[in-house]
Amino acid sequence: MCDGHQTTSGAENNKDIETLRILLAHWIEHNKSHEENFRQWAEKSQKLGKAGVSEMITKAADALKAASDFLLEAKKHI
């Protein structure tokens, strides 16, 4: 009977863990790049008199930072 659990070899598990480690690092760096760009545009939007736009872009940047913090915490548990 199948209990829904898939069995994998130790080598396959090690490969998946290494892939996950690489992905987490990539996602963190990718988010950081976008976050920085968002903050630059939030500042530009503010200077253009678009306070509402600036606020929403800043919130998006903050959300990316929070996502990166969660990813970093996940990476610590690898």
Backbone torsions as a table, in degrees:
resi	resn	phi	psi	omega
1	MET	NA	141.4	-179.9
2	CYS	-91.0	125.8	-179.5
3	ASP	-98.7	10.0	177.8
4	GLY	88.3	-5.4	179.0
5	HIS	-96.5	132.7	-179.5
6	GLN	-97.0	134.1	178.0
7	THR	-94.3	137.3	178.4
8	THR	-133.4	157.7	179.9
9	SER	-76.2	161.2	176.9
10	GLY	-60.3	-39.3	179.2
11	ALA	-64.9	-39.8	178.7
12	GLU	-67.1	-40.8	177.0
13	ASN	-60.8	-44.3	179.5
14	ASN	-61.8	-40.5	179.0
15	LYS	-64.3	-43.8	179.3
16	ASP	-65.0	-38.7	178.5
17	ILE	-65.1	-42.7	178.5
18	GLU	-64.6	-41.1	176.6
19	THR	-61.6	-44.0	178.3
20	LEU	-61.4	-42.1	177.8
21	ARG	-59.4	-45.3	179.7
22	ILE	-65.6	-44.5	179.2
23	LEU	-61.4	-44.5	179.7
24	LEU	-59.8	-45.1	178.6
25	ALA	-61.9	-42.9	179.4
26	HIS	-63.1	-46.7	-178.9
27	TRP	-62.5	-40.4	179.2
28	ILE	-62.3	-47.7	-179.8
29	GLU	-65.8	-40.8	179.2
30	HIS	-61.6	-46.1	178.2
31	ASN	-62.4	-40.2	180.0
32	LYS	-60.2	-43.4	179.2
33	SER	-60.7	-47.6	179.0
34	HIS	-65.0	-41.4	179.5
35	GLU	-58.1	-46.4	179.8
36	GLU	-61.2	-42.8	179.2
37	ASN	-64.6	-42.2	177.4
38	PHE	-59.5	-44.3	-177.8
39	ARG	-65.3	-37.1	176.0
40	GLN	-61.9	-44.2	-178.8
41	TRP	-73.7	-28.6	173.9
42	ALA	-63.2	-43.1	178.7
43	GLU	-64.5	-44.3	178.3
44	LYS	-62.4	-42.3	178.9
45	SER	-60.6	-40.9	178.3
46	GLN	-60.5	-46.4	-179.8
47	LYS	-65.3	-25.8	178.3
48	LEU	-84.0	2.9	179.6
49	GLY	81.3	18.0	-179.3
50	LYS	-106.7	66.9	-175.3
51	ALA	-59.5	-40.3	179.9
52	GLY	-64.6	-41.5	177.1
53	VAL	-63.6	-45.7	179.7
54	SER	-58.4	-43.1	-179.6
55	GLU	-62.5	-43.6	-179.0
56	MET	-68.4	-39.6	177.9
57	ILE	-65.4	-39.6	177.3
58	THR	-62.3	-41.5	177.5
59	LYS	-63.1	-38.6	177.2
60	ALA	-63.9	-42.3	177.9
61	ALA	-62.5	-41.8	178.3
62	ASP	-63.0	-38.8	178.4
63	ALA	-66.0	-39.3	176.1
64	LEU	-63.6	-40.6	177.8
65	LYS	-61.4	-43.8	178.9
66	ALA	-63.0	-42.4	178.3
67	ALA	-61.1	-42.9	179.0
68	SER	-64.0	-37.4	177.3
69	ASP	-62.4	-40.7	177.2
70	PHE	-65.9	-41.5	178.6
71	LEU	-64.5	-39.6	177.7
72	LEU	-63.2	-42.2	177.6
73	GLU	-63.2	-41.3	177.1
74	ALA	-60.7	-41.8	-179.5
75	LYS	-60.8	-33.8	179.3
76	LYS	-64.9	-22.3	-176.7
77	HIS	-94.8	4.2	179.0
78	ILE	-75.8	NA	NA
